[in-house]
Structures are given as C-alpha cells and as structure tokens.
Amino acid sequence: MEKVKNSKGITLIALVITIIFSYDEKLKCSNSKGFLLATI
C-alpha cells in the first residue's frame, strides 16, 4: 500500500514540474515579465 502511495506522489510531483515548465515556456514566448510578477 505504501509503494502505491509513493508512486502516486512521484507522479504528482512530475505533473506539477511539467505544468511549471510549460508555464515558463509560455512566459518566455510571450516575454511578459509583468505577468510573472503579478502571479508572485
């Protein structure tokens, strides 16, 4: 049961990293630093 929970956690972390990277690429393409500052 613990192994299943751990693999789910890893998948979730990987998904979050993928989302962050995709947002970062979108920000680089649009080159809107103001939007990045607004989200922080």
N, C-alpha and C positions, 0 to 999 in steps of 0.2 A: 504493500500500500504506500509506503514511504517513497519507493522508487518512482511510482506513478506520479506522485505529488511533485517530486523533484524534477522530472522530465517536463511536466506541465509548467513549472516555474521557469525553466530554461527556455521553453518555447515562448512564454510570455515576455521574458527579457529580450529575446531575439526579435520578437514582433515590435516591441517598443523601440529598440535600436533601429530597426528598419524604418519605422514611422519617422523617427527623429532625423535619420539620414535623408529620407525622401523630402521632408520639410526643408532641410538645409539646402538641398539641391534646388528646390523651388525658389528659395530665398536668393540663392546665388544667381539663378536665371533672371529673376525679376529685379535683383540688385536693389531691394528696398530695405535699407538698414533701419529706417524709421519704423517699419512694421515689426522687425525683430526686437527693437527697444520697447515697442508698445506691448508685445507679448510678455516681456520680462517685467 
